[in-house]
């Protein structure tokens, strides 16, 4: 039995769901995209100009028609993630403006080479399950930066990609690029590599561009994350129950349009419930309220039977320090306990302004520790080992017993954490944890060799960027 966390009773989950349905029916959403308006109007929603009121039965029908499990594959066609049950898969961030360079320890605007380095790094890390751009490319034209980033991810990793194309045309290009990487549109359709991120704007607004991308993903059955970001006291009421209700309404109203376009298309439910720090006015990424809210959103996803989008591995600290490790670790534990499925933002520091490759590497180790911590505990005749204890008897030792030899590999052994004594620390001239992490980060970036794309696919991907 794996440990999990339960924060809401069944009645509380139902109360939040009912409140979200009532919000959509009585307050409505702002949505102006013509096709989406037509779909909603034809299905029985009440359209009054920009305001649309969605009856509960449409939401409930959309929830029933959406898949409960989504499978995502590698570039080679191997199963990478099954977004179901309590399995959590971690990935990095998509669009931070800055990077903390592991080679210079300096903060600078993200460049194409940084995206390449991050893709190589993620490809090498066993517990980071999918790639992302990890930054906004500043040294290429802004209009093509999203496709430049996607190209680097496809070139330098075989792992699935979470992409955030800015425009509908960028999304069309992104789909074409991903198809080239896996051998064609049929292969991409059968074994999805690409996940698209789009979002409404809190409170209760669905921008045209976000909705156009949602409709395109539904039509072509591209797995879609449709997740709002809100902050209590800023763009949502200052109450956990209220912000969770609002975010559920925002994501679910997107789901309604999505399923009206194509029933059964893959949709990943989510919401990012942060809090506005009234001392600094920042929207916190390390606050306990944010971590709690993310767990509540995961619970509501379980309630609706939908795959969930989560956030963890983040910190408000501007550097790799004790605060960063504390906030990153606690957020990853909460994500794992709550069963969030597709968890993003690993390595994101500074209130979502800077990605740190070192922190991605550190979090990879943290995730292994958490997975071991939350693994099943066997209680059976073999595990109880009563015969072994009987053989050794009072005052004996187990070091030389065959049972120890047979089972010592089951212990979790860290790669980066120090377990030696004081003498070992002094004799070995040990580096501090952050120095060991940095050395490992640089080593992986310099030595890891990702599986290359075929030359013809590379050329065609570059041609797509050139024509954009």
C-alpha positions as a Markdown table, in Angstrom:
| # | Residue | x | y | z |
|---|---|---|---|---|
| 1 | Unk | 0.0 | 0.0 | 0.0 |
| 2 | Unk | 1.5 | 3.3 | -1.1 |
| 3 | Unk | 1.2 | 6.3 | 1.2 |
| 4 | Unk | -1.1 | 9.1 | -0.1 |
| 5 | Unk | -2.6 | 12.2 | 1.3 |
| 6 | Unk | -6.3 | 13.0 | 1.5 |
| 7 | Unk | -7.1 | 16.7 | 2.4 |
| 8 | Unk | -10.8 | 16.8 | 1.4 |
| 9 | Unk | -13.6 | 14.5 | 2.4 |
| 10 | Unk | -16.0 | 13.2 | -0.3 |
| 11 | Unk | -18.6 | 15.7 | 0.8 |
| 12 | Unk | -16.1 | 18.6 | 0.6 |
| 13 | Unk | -15.0 | 17.5 | -2.9 |
| 14 | Unk | -18.6 | 17.4 | -4.0 |
| 15 | Unk | -19.3 | 20.8 | -2.5 |
| 16 | Unk | -16.4 | 22.4 | -4.4 |
| 17 | Unk | -17.5 | 20.6 | -7.6 |
| 18 | Unk | -21.1 | 21.9 | -7.2 |
| 19 | Unk | -19.9 | 25.4 | -6.5 |
| 20 | Unk | -17.7 | 25.3 | -9.7 |
| 21 | Unk | -20.7 | 24.2 | -11.7 |
| 22 | Unk | -22.9 | 26.9 | -10.2 |
| 23 | Unk | -20.2 | 29.5 | -10.9 |
| 24 | Unk | -20.3 | 28.5 | -14.6 |
| 25 | Unk | -24.1 | 28.5 | -14.7 |
| 26 | Unk | -24.7 | 31.7 | -12.8 |
| 27 | Unk | -21.6 | 33.9 | -13.3 |
| 28 | Unk | -20.4 | 32.5 | -16.6 |
| 29 | Unk | -17.2 | 33.0 | -18.5 |
| 30 | Unk | -15.9 | 35.6 | -20.9 |
| 31 | Unk | -15.2 | 33.9 | -24.3 |
| 32 | Unk | -15.3 | 35.6 | -27.7 |
| 33 | Unk | -13.7 | 33.0 | -30.1 |
| 34 | Unk | -16.4 | 32.5 | -32.8 |
| 35 | Unk | -16.2 | 28.7 | -33.2 |
| 36 | Unk | -16.2 | 28.1 | -29.5 |
| 37 | Unk | -19.2 | 30.4 | -29.1 |
| 38 | Unk | -21.1 | 28.5 | -31.8 |
| 39 | Unk | -20.3 | 25.1 | -30.2 |
| 40 | Unk | -21.5 | 26.3 | -26.8 |
| 41 | Unk | -24.6 | 27.9 | -28.2 |
| 42 | Unk | -25.5 | 24.9 | -30.2 |
| 43 | Unk | -25.1 | 22.6 | -27.1 |
| 44 | Unk | -27.4 | 24.7 | -25.0 |
| 45 | Unk | -25.2 | 27.2 | -23.2 |
| 46 | Unk | -26.7 | 30.7 | -22.8 |
| 47 | Unk | -24.7 | 33.2 | -24.9 |
| 48 | Unk | -25.0 | 36.9 | -24.1 |
| 49 | Unk | -22.3 | 38.7 | -26.2 |
| 50 | Unk | -18.9 | 38.0 | -24.6 |
| 51 | Unk | -20.5 | 36.3 | -21.5 |
| 52 | Unk | -21.4 | 32.7 | -21.7 |
| 53 | Unk | -23.3 | 30.7 | -19.1 |
| 54 | Unk | -22.7 | 27.0 | -19.1 |
| 55 | Unk | -25.3 | 24.6 | -17.6 |
| 56 | Unk | -24.0 | 21.9 | -15.3 |
| 57 | Unk | -25.2 | 19.1 | -17.5 |
| 58 | Unk | -22.7 | 20.2 | -20.2 |
| 59 | Unk | -19.9 | 20.1 | -17.7 |
| 60 | Unk | -20.8 | 16.7 | -16.5 |
| 61 | Unk | -21.1 | 15.4 | -20.0 |
| 62 | Unk | -17.7 | 16.7 | -20.9 |
| 63 | Unk | -16.2 | 15.1 | -17.8 |
| 64 | Unk | -17.7 | 11.7 | -18.8 |
| 65 | Unk | -16.5 | 11.9 | -22.4 |
| 66 | Unk | -12.9 | 12.9 | -21.6 |
| 67 | Unk | -10.3 | 10.0 | -21.2 |
| 68 | Unk | -9.4 | 9.1 | -17.6 |
| 69 | Unk | -5.9 | 7.8 | -18.7 |
| 70 | Unk | -3.5 | 9.3 | -21.3 |
| 71 | Unk | -0.5 | 7.5 | -22.5 |
| 72 | Unk | 2.6 | 9.5 | -23.7 |
| 73 | Unk | 5.5 | 8.1 | -25.6 |
| 74 | Unk | 9.2 | 8.7 | -26.3 |
| 75 | Unk | 10.6 | 9.8 | -29.6 |
| 76 | Unk | 11.4 | 6.1 | -30.2 |
| 77 | Unk | 7.8 | 5.0 | -29.6 |
| 78 | Unk | 8.3 | 3.5 | -26.1 |
| 79 | Unk | 5.8 | 4.2 | -23.4 |
| 80 | Unk | 7.1 | 7.0 | -21.2 |
| 81 | Unk | 4.1 | 8.1 | -19.0 |
| 82 | Unk | 0.7 | 6.7 | -18.2 |
| 83 | Unk | -1.2 | 9.6 | -16.7 |
| 84 | Unk | -3.5 | 7.6 | -14.3 |
| 85 | Unk | -3.9 | 6.5 | -10.7 |
| 86 | Unk | -1.3 | 8.0 | -8.3 |
| 87 | Unk | 1.8 | 8.0 | -10.5 |
| 88 | Unk | 3.6 | 11.3 | -10.7 |
| 89 | Unk | 5.9 | 12.4 | -13.6 |
| 90 | Unk | 8.1 | 15.4 | -13.2 |
| 91 | Unk | 9.4 | 17.9 | -15.8 |
| 92 | Unk | 11.0 | 21.4 | -15.9 |
| 93 | Unk | 9.6 | 24.8 | -16.8 |
| 94 | Unk | 8.6 | 26.1 | -20.2 |
| 95 | Unk | 9.1 | 29.9 | -20.4 |
| 96 | Unk | 11.4 | 31.5 | -17.7 |
| 97 | Unk | 13.1 | 34.6 | -19.0 |
| 98 | Unk | 16.5 | 33.9 | -17.3 |
| 99 | Unk | 18.9 | 31.1 | -16.6 |
| 100 | Unk | 21.4 | 30.6 | -13.8 |
| 101 | Unk | 24.3 | 29.3 | -15.8 |
| 102 | Unk | 26.0 | 26.2 | -14.2 |
| 103 | Unk | 29.4 | 27.1 | -15.8 |
| 104 | Unk | 29.6 | 30.7 | -14.9 |
| 105 | Unk | 27.2 | 30.9 | -11.9 |
| 106 | Unk | 25.9 | 34.0 | -13.5 |
| 107 | Unk | 22.3 | 34.9 | -14.2 |
| 108 | Unk | 21.6 | 35.9 | -17.8 |
| 109 | Unk | 18.7 | 36.0 | -20.3 |
| 110 | Unk | 17.9 | 32.5 | -21.7 |
| 111 | Unk | 19.6 | 31.8 | -25.1 |
| 112 | Unk | 19.2 | 28.9 | -27.5 |
| 113 | Unk | 22.3 | 27.2 | -26.2 |
| 114 | Unk | 20.8 | 27.2 | -22.7 |
| 115 | Unk | 17.7 | 25.4 | -24.0 |
| 116 | Unk | 20.0 | 22.8 | -25.7 |
| 117 | Unk | 22.0 | 22.3 | -22.5 |
| 118 | Unk | 18.8 | 21.8 | -20.5 |
| 119 | Unk | 17.4 | 19.3 | -23.0 |
| 120 | Unk | 20.6 | 17.3 | -22.9 |
| 121 | Unk | 20.6 | 17.4 | -19.1 |
| 122 | Unk | 16.9 | 16.3 | -18.9 |
| 123 | Unk | 17.6 | 13.5 | -21.3 |
| 124 | Unk | 20.3 | 12.2 | -19.0 |
| 125 | Unk | 18.3 | 12.4 | -15.7 |
| 126 | Unk | 16.3 | 9.2 | -15.0 |
| 127 | Unk | 13.6 | 10.9 | -12.8 |
| 128 | Unk | 12.8 | 13.8 | -15.1 |
| 129 | Unk | 10.2 | 12.3 | -17.4 |
| 130 | Unk | 9.7 | 14.9 | -20.1 |
| 131 | Unk | 11.5 | 17.8 | -21.7 |
| 132 | Unk | 10.5 | 21.5 | -21.8 |
| 133 | Unk | 12.1 | 24.5 | -23.3 |
| 134 | Unk | 13.1 | 25.6 | -19.8 |
| 135 | Unk | 13.3 | 29.3 | -20.9 |
| 136 | Unk | 12.3 | 32.0 | -23.4 |
| 137 | Unk | 15.0 | 32.2 | -26.1 |
| 138 | Unk | 16.2 | 35.8 | -26.3 |
| 139 | Unk | 18.8 | 35.5 | -29.1 |
| 140 | Unk | 16.4 | 34.5 | -31.9 |
| 141 | Unk | 13.4 | 36.5 | -33.3 |
| 142 | Unk | 10.6 | 36.5 | -30.7 |
| 143 | Unk | 8.1 | 35.3 | -33.4 |
| 144 | Unk | 10.0 | 32.0 | -33.8 |
| 145 | Unk | 11.5 | 31.5 | -30.3 |
| 146 | Unk | 8.9 | 28.9 | -29.3 |
| 147 | Unk | 9.7 | 26.7 | -32.4 |
| 148 | Unk | 13.5 | 27.2 | -31.8 |
| 149 | Unk | 13.1 | 25.9 | -28.3 |
| 150 | Unk | 11.0 | 22.9 | -29.4 |
| 151 | Unk | 13.6 | 22.0 | -32.1 |
| 152 | Unk | 16.3 | 21.9 | -29.4 |
| 153 | Unk | 14.2 | 19.6 | -27.3 |
| 154 | Unk | 13.4 | 17.3 | -30.2 |
| 155 | Unk | 17.1 | 17.2 | -31.2 |
| 156 | Unk | 18.6 | 16.6 | -27.8 |
| 157 | Unk | 16.3 | 14.3 | -26.0 |
| 158 | Unk | 14.1 | 11.2 | -26.8 |
| 159 | Unk | 11.7 | 12.1 | -24.0 |
| 160 | Unk | 8.2 | 13.5 | -24.5 |
| 161 | Unk | 8.0 | 17.3 | -24.9 |
| 162 | Unk | 5.7 | 19.8 | -23.1 |
| 163 | Unk | 5.5 | 22.8 | -25.4 |
| 164 | Unk | 3.9 | 26.2 | -25.2 |
| 165 | Unk | 3.5 | 27.6 | -28.7 |
| 166 | Unk | 2.5 | 31.2 | -28.5 |
| 167 | Unk | 0.2 | 31.3 | -31.6 |
| 168 | Unk | -2.0 | 28.9 | -33.5 |
| 169 | Unk | 0.4 | 28.9 | -36.4 |
| 170 | Unk | 3.2 | 28.1 | -33.9 |
| 171 | Unk | 1.1 | 25.1 | -32.7 |
| 172 | Unk | 0.6 | 23.9 | -36.3 |
| 173 | Unk | 4.3 | 24.1 | -36.9 |
| 174 | Unk | 5.0 | 22.4 | -33.5 |
| 175 | Unk | 2.8 | 19.4 | -34.5 |
| 176 | Unk | 4.6 | 19.1 | -37.9 |
| 177 | Unk | 8.0 | 19.2 | -36.2 |
| 178 | Unk | 7.0 | 16.5 | -33.6 |
| 179 | Unk | 5.6 | 14.4 | -36.5 |
| 180 | Unk | 9.0 | 14.6 | -38.3 |
| 181 | Unk | 10.8 | 13.5 | -35.1 |
| 182 | Unk | 8.7 | 10.3 | -34.7 |
| 183 | Unk | 8.4 | 9.3 | -38.4 |
| 184 | Unk | 5.2 | 10.9 | -39.5 |
| 185 | Unk | 1.7 | 12.1 | -38.5 |
| 186 | Unk | 0.3 | 8.6 | -38.1 |
| 187 | Unk | 3.1 | 7.7 | -35.7 |
| 188 | Unk | 2.5 | 10.8 | -33.7 |
| 189 | Unk | -1.2 | 10.2 | -33.6 |
| 190 | Unk | -0.8 | 6.6 | -32.4 |
| 191 | Unk | 2.0 | 7.3 | -29.9 |
| 192 | Unk | 1.8 | 10.9 | -28.8 |
| 193 | Unk | 5.2 | 12.6 | -28.0 |
| 194 | Unk | 4.0 | 16.2 | -27.9 |
| 195 | Unk | 1.9 | 17.7 | -25.1 |
| 196 | Unk | 0.6 | 21.3 | -25.6 |
| 197 | Unk | 0.2 | 23.9 | -22.8 |
| 198 | Unk | -2.5 | 26.6 | -23.0 |
| 199 | Unk | -4.3 | 28.6 | -20.4 |
| 200 | Unk | -7.3 | 30.7 | -19.6 |
| 201 | Unk | -6.8 | 34.0 | -17.7 |
| 202 | Unk | -8.1 | 34.3 | -14.2 |
| 203 | Unk | -10.7 | 35.2 | -13.3 |
| 204 | Unk | -12.9 | 33.3 | -15.8 |
| 205 | Unk | -11.5 | 34.7 | -19.1 |
| 206 | Unk | -10.7 | 32.5 | -22.2 |
| 207 | Unk | -8.5 | 34.5 | -24.6 |
| 208 | Unk | -9.1 | 33.9 | -28.3 |
| 209 | Unk | -5.6 | 32.5 | -28.9 |
| 210 | Unk | -5.9 | 30.1 | -26.0 |
| 211 | Unk | -9.2 | 28.8 | -27.3 |
| 212 | Unk | -8.0 | 28.5 | -30.9 |
| 213 | Unk | -5.1 | 26.3 | -29.6 |
| 214 | Unk | -7.6 | 24.3 | -27.5 |
| 215 | Unk | -9.8 | 23.6 | -30.5 |
| 216 | Unk | -6.9 | 22.6 | -32.7 |
| 217 | Unk | -5.6 | 20.2 | -30.1 |
| 218 | Unk | -9.0 | 18.7 | -29.7 |
| 219 | Unk | -9.5 | 18.3 | -33.5 |
| 220 | Unk | -6.1 | 16.6 | -33.9 |
| 221 | Unk | -6.2 | 14.7 | -30.6 |
| 222 | Unk | -3.0 | 16.3 | -29.3 |
| 223 | Unk | -2.8 | 15.9 | -25.5 |
| 224 | Unk | -3.6 | 19.4 | -24.0 |
| 225 | Unk | -2.9 | 20.9 | -20.7 |
| 226 | Unk | -5.4 | 23.7 | -20.1 |
| 227 | Unk | -4.6 | 25.2 | -16.7 |
| 228 | Unk | -5.2 | 28.6 | -15.3 |
| 229 | Unk | -2.9 | 30.4 | -12.9 |
| 230 | Unk | -4.4 | 32.5 | -10.1 |
| 231 | Unk | -3.2 | 34.0 | -6.8 |
| 232 | Unk | -5.3 | 34.4 | -3.7 |
| 233 | Unk | -5.8 | 38.0 | -3.0 |
| 234 | Unk | -4.8 | 39.0 | -6.5 |
| 235 | Unk | -6.8 | 37.2 | -9.2 |
| 236 | Unk | -8.8 | 35.0 | -6.9 |
| 237 | Unk | -10.5 | 35.3 | -3.4 |
| 238 | Unk | -8.2 | 34.8 | -0.4 |
| 239 | Unk | -9.6 | 31.4 | 0.5 |
| 240 | Unk | -8.4 | 27.9 | -0.5 |
| 241 | Unk | -11.9 | 26.7 | -1.1 |
| 242 | Unk | -12.7 | 29.7 | -3.3 |
| 243 | Unk | -9.6 | 29.6 | -5.5 |
| 244 | Unk | -9.9 | 25.9 | -6.0 |
| 245 | Unk | -13.6 | 26.4 | -7.0 |
| 246 | Unk | -12.6 | 29.2 | -9.4 |
| 247 | Unk | -9.7 | 27.2 | -11.0 |
| 248 | Unk | -11.9 | 24.2 | -11.4 |
| 249 | Unk | -14.5 | 26.3 | -13.2 |
| 250 | Unk | -11.9 | 27.8 | -15.5 |
| 251 | Unk | -10.3 | 24.5 | -16.5 |
| 252 | Unk | -13.7 | 22.7 | -16.8 |
| 253 | Unk | -15.2 | 25.3 | -19.0 |
| 254 | Unk | -12.2 | 24.8 | -21.3 |
| 255 | Unk | -12.9 | 21.1 | -21.2 |
| 256 | Unk | -16.5 | 21.6 | -22.3 |
| 257 | Unk | -15.4 | 23.5 | -25.4 |
| 258 | Unk | -12.7 | 20.9 | -26.0 |
| 259 | Unk | -15.1 | 17.9 | -25.8 |
| 260 | Unk | -17.8 | 19.6 | -27.9 |
| 261 | Unk | -15.1 | 19.9 | -30.6 |
| 262 | Unk | -14.1 | 16.3 | -30.4 |
| 263 | Unk | -15.4 | 13.8 | -27.8 |
| 264 | Unk | -12.8 | 11.7 | -26.2 |
| 265 | Unk | -9.8 | 14.0 | -27.2 |
| 266 | Unk | -7.1 | 13.9 | -24.5 |
| 267 | Unk | -7.4 | 16.7 | -21.9 |
| 268 | Unk | -5.3 | 17.3 | -18.8 |
| 269 | Unk | -7.1 | 19.2 | -16.1 |
| 270 | Unk | -5.3 | 21.6 | -13.8 |
| 271 | Unk | -4.9 | 24.9 | -12.1 |
| 272 | Unk | -2.1 | 26.7 | -10.3 |
| 273 | Unk | -3.4 | 28.2 | -7.0 |
| 274 | Unk | -0.8 | 30.6 | -5.7 |
| 275 | Unk | -1.0 | 33.4 | -3.2 |
| 276 | Unk | -0.1 | 37.1 | -3.5 |
| 277 | Unk | 2.4 | 38.0 | -0.8 |
| 278 | Unk | 1.0 | 41.3 | 0.6 |
| 279 | Unk | 4.5 | 42.4 | 1.7 |
| 280 | Unk | 6.1 | 42.1 | -1.7 |
| 281 | Unk | 3.1 | 41.7 | -4.1 |
| 282 | Unk | 4.8 | 38.7 | -5.7 |
| 283 | Unk | 2.8 | 35.6 | -6.7 |
| 284 | Unk | 4.6 | 33.0 | -4.6 |
| 285 | Unk | 5.9 | 29.7 | -6.0 |
| 286 | Unk | 7.3 | 28.5 | -2.7 |
| 287 | Unk | 4.5 | 29.3 | -0.3 |
| 288 | Unk | 2.8 | 26.5 | 1.7 |
| 289 | Unk | -0.5 | 27.8 | 0.4 |
| 290 | Unk | 0.7 | 27.1 | -3.2 |
| 291 | Unk | 1.7 | 23.6 | -2.3 |
| 292 | Unk | -1.5 | 22.9 | -0.5 |
| 293 | Unk | -3.6 | 24.3 | -3.3 |
| 294 | Unk | -1.8 | 22.1 | -5.9 |
| 295 | Unk | -2.6 | 19.1 | -3.8 |
| 296 | Unk | -6.2 | 20.2 | -3.6 |
| 297 | Unk | -6.4 | 20.5 | -7.4 |
| 298 | Unk | -5.0 | 17.0 | -7.7 |
| 299 | Unk | -7.7 | 15.8 | -5.4 |
| 300 | Unk | -10.4 | 17.5 | -7.5 |
| 301 | Unk | -8.9 | 15.9 | -10.6 |
| 302 | Unk | -9.3 | 12.5 | -8.9 |
| 303 | Unk | -12.9 | 13.5 | -8.0 |
| 304 | Unk | -13.6 | 14.3 | -11.7 |
| 305 | Unk | -11.7 | 11.3 | -13.0 |
| 306 | Unk | -9.3 | 13.4 | -15.1 |
| 307 | Unk | -5.5 | 13.4 | -15.5 |
| 308 | Unk | -4.1 | 16.3 | -13.6 |
| 309 | Unk | -1.4 | 18.9 | -14.1 |
| 310 | Unk | 0.7 | 19.8 | -11.1 |
| 311 | Unk | 3.5 | 22.1 | -10.0 |
| 312 | Unk | 6.5 | 21.2 | -7.8 |
| 313 | Unk | 10.3 | 21.6 | -7.6 |
| 314 | Unk | 10.0 | 25.4 | -7.4 |
| 315 | Unk | 11.2 | 28.0 | -5.0 |
| 316 | Unk | 11.0 | 31.8 | -4.4 |
| 317 | Unk | 14.7 | 31.9 | -3.6 |
| 318 | Unk | 16.9 | 33.6 | -6.2 |
| 319 | Unk | 19.7 | 31.1 | -5.8 |
| 320 | Unk | 20.5 | 27.5 | -4.9 |
| 321 | Unk | 20.4 | 27.7 | -1.1 |
| 322 | Unk | 18.7 | 26.2 | 1.9 |
| 323 | Unk | 15.4 | 27.9 | 1.2 |
| 324 | Unk | 15.4 | 26.5 | -2.4 |
| 325 | Unk | 16.1 | 23.0 | -1.2 |
| 326 | Unk | 13.4 | 23.3 | 1.5 |
| 327 | Unk | 10.7 | 24.6 | -0.8 |
| 328 | Unk | 11.6 | 22.3 | -3.7 |
| 329 | Unk | 11.6 | 19.2 | -1.4 |
| 330 | Unk | 8.3 | 20.0 | 0.3 |
| 331 | Unk | 6.5 | 20.7 | -3.0 |
| 332 | Unk | 7.7 | 17.4 | -4.6 |
| 333 | Unk | 6.6 | 15.5 | -1.5 |
| 334 | Unk | 3.1 | 17.1 | -1.7 |
| 335 | Unk | 2.8 | 16.4 | -5.4 |
| 336 | Unk | 3.7 | 12.7 | -4.9 |
| 337 | Unk | 1.4 | 12.3 | -1.9 |
| 338 | Unk | -1.5 | 13.9 | -3.7 |
| 339 | Unk | -1.0 | 11.9 | -6.9 |
| 340 | Unk | -0.6 | 14.8 | -9.3 |
| 341 | Unk | 0.1 | 13.3 | -12.7 |
| 342 | Unk | 2.0 | 15.6 | -15.0 |
| 343 | Unk | 4.1 | 17.8 | -12.6 |
| 344 | Unk | 6.0 | 20.7 | -14.1 |
| 345 | Unk | 8.3 | 23.6 | -13.0 |
| 346 | Unk | 11.2 | 21.5 | -11.6 |
| 347 | Unk | 14.3 | 23.9 | -11.3 |
| 348 | Unk | 12.2 | 27.1 | -11.4 |
| 349 | Unk | 13.4 | 29.7 | -8.9 |
| 350 | Unk | 13.0 | 33.4 | -8.2 |
| 351 | Unk | 9.1 | 33.6 | -8.4 |
| 352 | Unk | 9.1 | 31.9 | -11.8 |
| 353 | Unk | 11.7 | 34.2 | -13.3 |
| 354 | Unk | 14.8 | 31.9 | -13.6 |
| 355 | Unk | 15.6 | 28.3 | -14.4 |
| 356 | Unk | 18.6 | 26.7 | -12.7 |
| 357 | Unk | 20.0 | 23.5 | -14.2 |
| 358 | Unk | 21.7 | 22.7 | -11.0 |
| 359 | Unk | 18.4 | 22.6 | -9.2 |
| 360 | Unk | 17.0 | 20.3 | -11.9 |
| 361 | Unk | 19.8 | 17.9 | -11.0 |
| 362 | Unk | 19.3 | 18.2 | -7.3 |
| 363 | Unk | 15.5 | 17.6 | -7.7 |
| 364 | Unk | 16.2 | 14.5 | -9.7 |
| 365 | Unk | 17.9 | 13.1 | -6.6 |
| 366 | Unk | 15.1 | 14.5 | -4.3 |
| 367 | Unk | 12.5 | 12.6 | -6.5 |
| 368 | Unk | 14.4 | 9.3 | -6.1 |
| 369 | Unk | 14.4 | 9.8 | -2.3 |
| 370 | Unk | 10.7 | 10.6 | -2.3 |
| 371 | Unk | 9.8 | 7.6 | -4.5 |
| 372 | Unk | 11.7 | 5.3 | -2.1 |
| 373 | Unk | 10.0 | 7.0 | 0.9 |
| 374 | Unk | 6.6 | 6.4 | -0.6 |
| 375 | Unk | 7.2 | 2.8 | -1.9 |
| 376 | Unk | 5.2 | -0.1 | -0.9 |
| 377 | Unk | 6.1 | -1.8 | 2.5 |
| 378 | Unk | 5.9 | -5.5 | 2.2 |
| 379 | Unk | 4.6 | -7.4 | 5.2 |
| 380 | Unk | 4.7 | -11.1 | 4.5 |
| 381 | Unk | 6.6 | -14.1 | 5.8 |
| 382 | Unk | 9.7 | -13.4 | 3.8 |
| 383 | Unk | 9.7 | -9.7 | 4.7 |
| 384 | Unk | 9.1 | -10.4 | 8.4 |
| 385 | Unk | 12.3 | -12.6 | 8.4 |
| 386 | Unk | 11.4 | -14.3 | 11.7 |
| 387 | Unk | 13.6 | -17.2 | 10.9 |
| 388 | Unk | 16.6 | -14.9 | 10.3 |
| 389 | Unk | 16.1 | -13.2 | 13.7 |
| 390 | Unk | 15.7 | -16.6 | 15.3 |
| 391 | Unk | 19.0 | -17.8 | 13.7 |
| 392 | Unk | 21.0 | -14.8 | 14.9 |
| 393 | Unk | 19.4 | -14.7 | 18.3 |
| 394 | Unk | 19.9 | -12.2 | 21.2 |
| 395 | Unk | 23.2 | -10.2 | 21.0 |
| 396 | Unk | 24.0 | -11.5 | 17.5 |
| 397 | Unk | 24.8 | -9.5 | 14.3 |
| 398 | Unk | 23.3 | -9.5 | 10.8 |
| 399 | Unk | 26.2 | -8.0 | 8.8 |
| 400 | Unk | 27.5 | -11.4 | 7.8 |
| 401 | Unk | 24.2 | -13.1 | 7.4 |
| 402 | Unk | 23.1 | -14.3 | 3.9 |
| 403 | Unk | 19.8 | -12.4 | 4.3 |
| 404 | Unk | 21.8 | -9.1 | 4.4 |
| 405 | Unk | 23.8 | -10.0 | 1.3 |
| 406 | Unk | 20.5 | -10.9 | -0.5 |
| 407 | Unk | 18.7 | -7.6 | 0.4 |
| 408 | Unk | 21.2 | -4.8 | 0.9 |
| 409 | Unk | 20.7 | -3.5 | -2.6 |
| 410 | Unk | 17.1 | -2.6 | -1.6 |
| 411 | Unk | 18.4 | 0.3 | 0.4 |
| 412 | Unk | 18.3 | 3.7 | -1.3 |
| 413 | Unk | 21.9 | 4.9 | -1.9 |
| 414 | Unk | 22.2 | 8.6 | -2.9 |
| 415 | Unk | 24.4 | 9.8 | -5.7 |
| 416 | Unk | 24.8 | 13.4 | -4.4 |
| 417 | Unk | 24.1 | 13.4 | -0.7 |
| 418 | Unk | 26.9 | 12.8 | 1.8 |
| 419 | Unk | 26.7 | 9.8 | 4.2 |
| 420 | Unk | 30.3 | 9.6 | 5.5 |
| 421 | Unk | 31.4 | 10.5 | 9.0 |
| 422 | Unk | 33.3 | 13.5 | 10.2 |
| 423 | Unk | 36.7 | 11.9 | 9.5 |
| 424 | Unk | 35.6 | 11.0 | 5.9 |
| 425 | Unk | 34.5 | 14.5 | 5.3 |
| 426 | Unk | 37.8 | 16.0 | 6.4 |
| 427 | Unk | 40.0 | 13.4 | 4.8 |
| 428 | Unk | 38.3 | 13.5 | 1.4 |
| 429 | Unk | 38.2 | 17.3 | 1.2 |
| 430 | Unk | 34.5 | 17.1 | 0.6 |
| 431 | Unk | 32.5 | 19.7 | -1.4 |
| 432 | Unk | 29.3 | 21.2 | -0.1 |
| 433 | Unk | 26.1 | 19.7 | -1.5 |
| 434 | Unk | 25.5 | 22.6 | -4.0 |
| 435 | Unk | 29.1 | 22.2 | -5.3 |
| 436 | Unk | 28.6 | 18.5 | -5.8 |
| 437 | Unk | 25.4 | 19.2 | -7.7 |
| 438 | Unk | 27.1 | 21.8 | -9.9 |
| 439 | Unk | 29.9 | 19.4 | -10.7 |
| 440 | Unk | 27.4 | 16.7 | -11.7 |
| 441 | Unk | 25.4 | 19.2 | -13.8 |
| 442 | Unk | 28.4 | 20.3 | -15.8 |
| 443 | Unk | 29.6 | 16.7 | -16.2 |
| 444 | Unk | 26.2 | 15.6 | -17.6 |
| 445 | Unk | 25.9 | 18.5 | -20.0 |
| 446 | Unk | 29.4 | 18.0 | -21.3 |
| 447 | Unk | 29.4 | 14.2 | -21.5 |
| 448 | Unk | 25.9 | 13.0 | -22.3 |
| 449 | Unk | 25.3 | 12.1 | -25.9 |
| 450 | Unk | 21.6 | 12.2 | -26.8 |
| 451 | Unk | 20.3 | 9.9 | -29.6 |
| 452 | Unk | 20.4 | 12.0 | -32.7 |
| 453 | Unk | 17.5 | 12.7 | -35.1 |
| 454 | Unk | 17.9 | 11.5 | -38.7 |
| 455 | Unk | 19.5 | 14.1 | -40.9 |
| 456 | Unk | 16.4 | 14.4 | -43.1 |
| 457 | Unk | 14.2 | 15.1 | -40.1 |
| 458 | Unk | 16.6 | 17.7 | -38.8 |
| 459 | Unk | 16.7 | 19.5 | -42.1 |
| 460 | Unk | 12.9 | 19.6 | -42.4 |
| 461 | Unk | 12.6 | 20.8 | -38.8 |
| 462 | Unk | 15.0 | 23.6 | -39.6 |
| 463 | Unk | 13.1 | 24.4 | -42.8 |
| 464 | Unk | 9.9 | 24.9 | -40.7 |
| 465 | Unk | 11.7 | 27.4 | -38.5 |
| 466 | Unk | 13.2 | 29.2 | -41.5 |
| 467 | Unk | 9.9 | 29.8 | -43.1 |
| 468 | Unk | 8.2 | 31.0 | -39.9 |
